[in-house]
Amino acid sequence: MTTVYLCIGLPKTGTTATQTFLSENRDLLEKQGYCFPELKTGTDSRFKNRNGHFLAYRSDHPDKEMKKQEENAIREKGFQLLEKLANTYPNIVLSDEAIWKISAQKKGFWEDITERFKAINCQLRVIVYLRRQDLFIQSLWNQNIKSQVKWTKKFDDFIEKKAYSYFPLNYYEQLTRIAGYIGQENIIVRVYEHGQFEGNGHCIYSDFLQCIGLEMSDQYTNDNVKSNLGLRGNYIEIKRIVNTVPEYRQMTDFLCSPVKSANNCLAKGSLHTDTSMFSYAQQKTFLEQYEESNRKIAEQFLNRSDGRLFYEPLKEYPKWEVKPDTMYRDIILLMTEIACTQQKESLHLKEEMLYLKKGIKSLRKIQKVYWKMRNLLPSIHKE
């Protein structure tokens, strides 16, 4: 029986980096009997490394029946591909960070996929990385401001109106629900804290490899892994304001890349200072509601008698605020990044135009030869 290791998130716990790492080391993993497949199920190409996305895929078809049929077709295709792979590999690794959220929203999710994996003779083991709720919610809000034009709420409004309630933050409740279908023994709970990473290297990669029964070594590479930095300083507010412009919301999010580049420029130069979107009092109050849930996870899923799930102390950082004195600098950096992006696109278009012009010249030469040959044909025919 093939073992399927399914990493279901959470988001903002190094999932993208881990997926890129697994993709980059696909050949090495296969030599050890592990397959990290690139499943071509028909989902968006952006999810190439999120090979478990077929399980959480959501169609945007306006008709409910057609939407359901499309989602079922994608899922069916995924299981068909997995069944073939299961005949070759003793271990298959799947990953998609959306599953943690989607599985809580979709009725019968775990019941359905548990039966489907059994039907293709696969043993399902679920891997989940948990991040302290206050840190996770700040990172989630930041990521959404950065990457989604529909996100315009300030952080305080986001918390006050509990706009995060769509996301399962009672980790114990979610884990026990999953355990009810696949068994607690088939859930691997890991904590997303640098001090708790295990394996040879004590990093997210060595920790994940240990989860699936492998050990980190110098043979593995991570040359193509890119860091996904959150927006910091004034750039959070700049992008949030940009998202409020109605005309911009109707376009592709073309300013996202320049904003990230300008933000990364400051991050590399260590010009940012550590802040929190919470006040210290807000942060403590926010975490109190999850203390019991976190304690139960530590005791039941990690066998920790002290009931501690997260070890990092709650630090009292200054509450984030817009810095008017550095806003001019940040806007100049952003405008420079926008100009650089446009210049690169302009140069690319010029190169493409020159290439096309050369092609047209070649075609015209061929055309001249063709007409000469055509004009000669009657005289040749007469002779």
HELIX and SHEET records of a PDB file:
HELIX    1   1 THR A   15  GLU A   24  1                                  10    
HELIX    2   2 ARG A   26  LYS A   31  1                                   6    
HELIX    3   3 SER A   45  PHE A   47  5                                   3    
HELIX    4   4 HIS A   53  ALA A   56  1                                   4    
HELIX    5   5 LYS A   64  ALA A   86  1                                  23    
HELIX    6   6 ILE A   99  GLN A  105  1                                   7    
HELIX    7   7 PHE A  109  ALA A  119  1                                  11    
HELIX    8   8 GLN A  133  SER A  147  1                                  15    
HELIX    9   9 PHE A  155  GLU A  160  1                                   6    
HELIX   10  10 TYR A  171  ILE A  182  1                                  12    
HELIX   11  11 GLN A  184  ASN A  186  5                                   3    
HELIX   12  12 HIS A  194  GLN A  196  5                                   3    
HELIX   13  13 ILE A  204  CYS A  211  1                                   8    
HELIX   14  14 TYR A  235  ASN A  243  1                                   9    
HELIX   15  15 PRO A  246  ARG A  249  1                                   4    
HELIX   16  16 CYS A  256  LYS A  268  1                                  13    
HELIX   17  17 TYR A  280  GLU A  288  1                                   9    
HELIX   18  18 GLU A  291  GLN A  300  1                                  10    
HELIX   19  19 PRO A  324  LYS A  382  1                                  59    
SHEET    1   A 5 TYR A  34  CYS A  35  0                                        
SHEET    2   A 5 ASN A  91  SER A  95  1                                        
SHEET    3   A 5 THR A   2  CYS A   7  1                                        
SHEET    4   A 5 CYS A 122  LEU A 130  1                                        
SHEET    5   A 5 ILE A 187  VAL A 191  1                                        
END                                                                             
